[in-house]
């Protein structure tokens, strides 16, 4: 069954309490995941009250 690199990345991260790799994974998602990365940004700003990230 074919899978995308995003599925593999998120499966490796799996436990989001792993702070050692969280930032690196999120950097990859923001830079290379297109609409999914934008959705992650949006959700983060809504949940954490963070300022909007500029492109």
C-alpha distances in whole Angstrom, upper triangle without the diagonal:
4,7,10,13,15,12,12,16,17,15,17,20,20,23,25,28,28,30,30,27,27,29,27,24,25,27,24,23,26,26,23,21,23,23,21,24,27,26,26,29,30,29,31,34,35,34,36,39,38,39,37,35,36,34
4,7,10,12,10,11,14,15,14,16,19,19,23,24,27,27,29,28,25,25,27,24,21,23,24,21,20,23,23,19,18,20,21,19,21,24,23,24,27,28,28,29,32,33,32,34,37,36,36,34,32,33,31
4,7,8,6,7,11,11,11,13,16,16,19,20,24,23,25,25,21,21,23,21,18,19,21,17,16,20,20,16,15,17,18,16,18,21,20,20,23,25,24,25,29,29,29,31,33,32,33,31,29,30,28
4,5,5,7,9,10,11,13,15,15,19,19,23,22,23,23,20,19,20,18,15,16,17,14,13,16,16,12,11,13,15,13,15,18,18,17,20,22,22,23,26,27,27,28,31,29,30,27,25,26,24
4,5,5,6,9,10,11,12,14,17,18,21,20,21,20,16,16,17,15,12,14,14,11,11,14,14,10,10,13,15,13,13,17,17,16,19,21,21,22,25,26,26,27,29,27,28,26,24,25,23
4,5,5,6,8,10,11,12,15,15,18,18,19,19,15,14,15,13,10,11,13,9,8,12,12,9,8,11,12,10,10,14,14,13,16,18,18,18,21,23,22,23,26,24,25,23,21,22,21
4,6,5,6,9,10,10,14,14,18,17,19,19,16,15,17,16,12,13,16,13,11,15,16,13,11,14,15,12,13,17,16,15,18,20,19,20,23,24,23,24,27,26,27,25,24,26,24
4,6,5,6,9,10,13,14,18,16,18,18,14,15,17,15,11,14,15,13,12,16,16,14,13,16,18,15,15,19,18,17,20,22,21,21,25,26,25,26,29,28,29,27,25,27,25
4,5,5,6,8,12,12,15,13,15,15,11,11,13,11,8,10,12,9,9,13,14,12,11,15,16,13,13,17,17,14,17,20,19,19,22,24,22,23,26,24,26,24,22,24,23
4,5,5,6,9,9,13,12,14,14,11,10,13,12,8,10,13,11,10,13,15,13,12,15,16,12,12,16,15,13,16,18,16,16,20,21,20,21,24,23,24,23,21,24,23
4,5,5,8,10,13,13,15,15,13,12,15,14,11,13,16,14,13,17,18,17,15,19,19,16,16,20,18,16,19,21,20,20,23,24,22,24,27,26,28,27,25,28,27
4,5,8,10,13,11,13,13,10,11,14,12,10,13,15,13,13,17,18,17,16,20,21,17,17,21,20,17,20,23,21,20,24,25,23,24,27,26,28,27,25,28,27
4,6,6,9,8,10,10,7,7,11,10,7,10,13,12,12,15,17,16,15,19,20,16,16,19,18,15,18,20,18,17,21,22,20,20,24,23,25,24,22,25,25
4,6,9,9,12,13,11,10,14,14,11,13,16,15,14,17,19,19,17,20,20,17,17,20,18,15,19,20,18,18,21,22,20,21,24,23,26,25,24,27,27
4,5,6,9,11,10,9,13,14,12,13,17,17,16,19,21,21,20,23,23,19,19,21,20,16,19,21,18,17,21,21,19,19,23,22,25,25,24,27,28
4,5,7,10,9,7,10,12,10,11,14,15,14,16,19,19,18,21,21,17,16,19,17,14,16,18,15,14,17,18,15,15,19,19,21,22,21,24,25
4,6,9,9,8,11,13,12,13,16,17,17,19,21,22,21,24,24,20,19,21,20,16,18,20,17,15,19,19,16,16,20,19,22,23,22,26,27
4,6,6,6,10,11,11,12,15,16,16,18,20,21,21,24,24,21,19,22,21,17,19,21,19,17,20,22,19,18,22,21,24,24,23,26,26
4,5,5,7,9,10,11,13,15,16,17,19,20,20,23,24,21,19,21,21,17,18,20,18,16,19,20,18,16,20,18,21,22,21,24,24
4,6,7,8,10,12,13,14,16,17,19,20,21,24,25,22,20,23,23,19,20,23,21,18,21,23,21,20,23,21,23,24,22,25,25
4,6,5,6,9,10,11,12,14,16,17,17,21,22,19,17,20,20,16,17,21,19,17,20,22,20,19,22,20,22,22,20,23,23
4,6,5,6,9,10,11,12,14,16,16,19,19,16,14,17,17,13,14,17,16,13,16,18,16,16,19,17,19,19,17,20,20
4,5,5,6,9,10,10,12,14,15,18,19,16,13,16,16,13,13,16,16,13,15,18,17,15,18,15,17,17,15,17,17
4,5,5,6,9,10,11,12,13,17,18,16,13,16,17,14,14,18,18,15,18,21,20,19,21,18,20,19,16,18,18
4,5,5,6,9,10,11,11,14,16,13,11,14,15,12,13,16,16,14,17,19,18,18,21,18,20,19,16,19,18
4,5,5,6,9,10,10,13,14,11,8,11,12,9,9,13,12,11,14,16,15,15,17,15,16,15,13,15,15
4,5,5,6,8,10,12,14,12,9,12,14,11,11,14,15,13,15,18,18,17,19,16,16,15,12,14,13
4,6,5,6,7,11,13,11,9,12,14,11,12,16,16,15,18,20,20,20,22,19,19,18,15,16,14
4,6,6,5,8,10,8,5,9,10,8,9,13,13,13,15,17,18,18,20,17,18,16,13,15,13
4,6,6,8,9,8,5,7,9,8,7,11,12,11,13,16,17,16,18,15,15,13,10,11,10
4,6,8,10,10,7,9,12,11,11,14,16,15,17,19,20,20,21,18,17,15,12,12,9
4,6,9,9,7,10,13,12,13,16,17,17,19,21,22,22,23,21,21,18,15,15,12
4,6,5,5,8,10,10,11,13,15,15,17,19,20,21,22,20,20,17,15,16,13
4,5,5,6,9,10,11,13,15,16,17,19,20,21,22,20,19,16,14,14,12
4,5,5,6,9,10,10,12,14,15,17,18,20,20,19,19,15,14,15,13
4,5,5,6,9,10,11,12,14,15,16,18,19,18,18,16,14,16,15
4,5,5,6,9,10,11,12,14,15,16,17,16,16,13,11,13,12
4,5,5,6,9,10,11,12,14,15,16,14,14,11,9,11,10
4,5,5,6,9,10,11,12,14,15,14,14,12,12,14,14
4,5,5,6,9,10,11,12,13,12,13,11,11,14,14
4,6,5,6,9,10,11,11,9,10,8,7,10,11
4,5,5,6,9,10,10,10,10,8,9,12,13
4,6,5,6,8,10,10,12,10,12,15,16
4,5,5,6,8,7,9,9,10,14,15
4,6,5,5,5,6,6,9,12,15
4,6,6,7,9,9,12,15,18
4,6,8,11,12,14,18,20
4,5,9,11,13,16,19
4,7,9,12,15,18
4,6,9,12,15
4,6,9,13
4,6,10
4,7
4
